Amino acid sequence: MIVSPCSSRKKAPIEASLHASNLTAGALSDVALQWKMSVESAAKSNTTQTLYGGRAFSDASWSAKSIGTVHYVVSAGLGLIGPDDKIPSYAMTTVGLTDENVLKKCPAGTTPADWWNKAFPQGIITDLIGKATERVFVALPSVYLEMIQEELLHLSSKDFEKVRILTGGSETLRDTPLGESILPYDLRLDGPDSPIPGTMSDFASRALRHFVGIASKASYQGLSSDKRLVSSALAGMRLPTMPKRVRASDIEIRKALIASWEHTQGNRHKLLRHLRDVLLVSCEQSRFARIARELEEERLV
């Protein structure tokens, strides 16, 4: 089984009633109810395959087909979507400066996890994993892992053993019980020797595609074996050349992010890349995520 993120790229016109920007601001429960009622009344003429585009979704879809497994999608707008579910086309996110960020309609301090917990039935992901009879590949960027982390942390010990997490945001879960389930992919996947380079926005799905490729040539012997397989595959790869960056205080980073927020439309990947590659500021992803989240909660961006 594969669990991957939805995509902002839609191949079908957005339903007029399904723009998060049209919601009336209010209490989290009220905003969630508005959205759920809009989804329920909207025309549902798509599936994940006919609705989503972009490299991350395509790589996850290819991986599912190549190993003959089912592909589920995590969406801030629709929850957990199965491959045969009929769904509407919508515009909704929980990150960034865009008007379609539903958290702008919610009280200050509302997090993506708060939205997920209020908008969708609890336990849908843990139930899904509990019923799985094979490995469950959770290929999600950090923002999605943060959104569903509470559910994942309620998995039983037995179900933990099924999960393989592929992400570029491993810091999010490293110090939690799920840290043991993270396959050891790192920036070598983007280095000069990588067979599948790309951007951080599609890192998780690229890692999944890479793992599916190498795992097809090896016998399955458990989590430790899967980790060794990844480590062996990356052993001969070099890291990408990194520019020399300078350290900066939280205050300096806050000012830099505020100054570039509008230009990048609040896109966290673009913000981090601007901070590191243009301003040449050294900033760990977890630290960046914390500061960006604080700016949003404080309504400074």
Secondary structure, DSSP 8 states (H G I E B T S, - for coil): -EEEE--S-BSS---TT-BGGGS----HHHHHHHHHHHHHHS---B-HHHHB-SHHHHHHHHHHHHHT--EEEEETTTEEE-TT--B---B-BSSSSSTTBGGGGS-TT--HHHHHHHHS-TTHHHHHHHH-SS-EEEE--HHHHHHHHHHHTT--HHHHTTEEEE-S-GGGTTTSGGGGGB----GGGGSTT-SS---GGGHHHHHHHHHHHHHTTS----HHHHHHHHHHHHTT---------EE--HHHHHHHHHHHHHHHTT-HHHHHHIIIIIS-EE--HHHHHHHHHHHHHTT--
